[in-house]
Amino acid sequence: MTDTTAPAPRPGILDIAPYVGGKSAIAGVAEPMKLSSNENALGAGDKARAAYEAAIRNLAIYPDGRATKLRTAVAEHHGLEPERLIFGNGSDEVFALLNQTYLSPGDNIVTGEYGFLAYRISAMANEAEVKSAPEPNYKAEVDALLAQVDERTKIVYVSNPSNPTGSYNSGDEIRRLHAALPPSILLVVDEAYAEFVTEPDWETSFPLARDAQNVVVTRTFSKIHGLAGLRIGFGYAPVAVAEAVDRIRLPFNVSVPGIEAAVAALGDEAHVVASRELVQQWRPRLTQAIKGFGFDVLPSAGNFVLVKFADTAHATAASDFLNSKGIIVRPVGGYGLPDCLRITVGTDDQNRAVLDALSEFAGR
């Protein structure tokens, strides 16, 4: 029986399924191979580590609320205007800030059927509806997204590339989507995995955002730079959007060590190249080998592959078998893909261990 005298969350909060990240432990295994969260297999670069260690002397000091040092570095690195940058505790916070700024009860966001769950959680927290466009080919389709747009739509989210499917949209597709949206609707293009893309028709949406008044592009330091534990992300937005968001952004939301490590990471091109080359080398090898074991593998533009099994029970059995070998991958039933497992591209040894285990599983 519910205690009606206790504080009650506002309507809708308890209807939200909490985000559950990839697990990091296996009972009885001291150091499992964690390939469940799309982290950088090489970790953080030496320059970022050194900057983080040096920041220890300043732990008693509040960070610069505007993250000026990082703002300048990001602007110079990507050729962007610094006043148009929004920094957050990961790009997840940027999504939450955009939703909080632009959504009212009864409004809605539109995203792909398998779009990143963080978009949905904060939208629902603002009493907005989530409208999902079907992805029959595991890819966000422009016409399907537009078909979901109505007079209460305030934001359209596109993951490019997409997690967990690995699919991507070409530059032409993103421009066509934007051109068909009313100027009052914000188009948010999440480019968390941008640095891993090799497909020639993929384009960053930074130029589109520069010339439009309703486009935001987000990036993260969690993937290519290996700083997932420091939670640094940013959005490139119209000045009016950046200024509106800044009115509700909590002060000091990016830490001193995070700022210093992120600035250093932008200057560590050798680490970026090594991280990218590892994925470019192993992503096709994993795909080809796993297909050879009789499993489907979706084309991926990220630092992971999505493996499709015969059914949910088969995917669960495969995950359990990999766990028995000390390997953690990501079941993605929460995304509506219960027959799939997402596997991060790991180090050489980790990737070989995955292939050996899946080969053994296939032969059972």
Protein Blocks (a to p, Z undefined) as FASTA:
>chain_A
ZZfkbccddehjlmpccdddddfbdehiabacdfknopafklpafklmmmmmmmmmmmmp
ccdfklmmmmmmmmmmnopafklpccdehjklmmmmmmmmmpcehiacdddfklcfklmm
mmmmnopacdddddfkopacfklmmmmpcfkbfbdcddddddfklpacdfklmmmmmmmp
cfkbccdddfklmmmpcbfkbccfklmmmmpckbccdddfklmnopmmnopadddddfkl
mmmmmmmocghkbcfklmmmmmmmmmmmmlmmmmmmmmmmmmmmmmmmmmmnopacdddf
bfbdcdddfblmlmmmmmmmmmmnopacddfklnopakbccdddddfklmmmmmmmmmmm
mmZZ
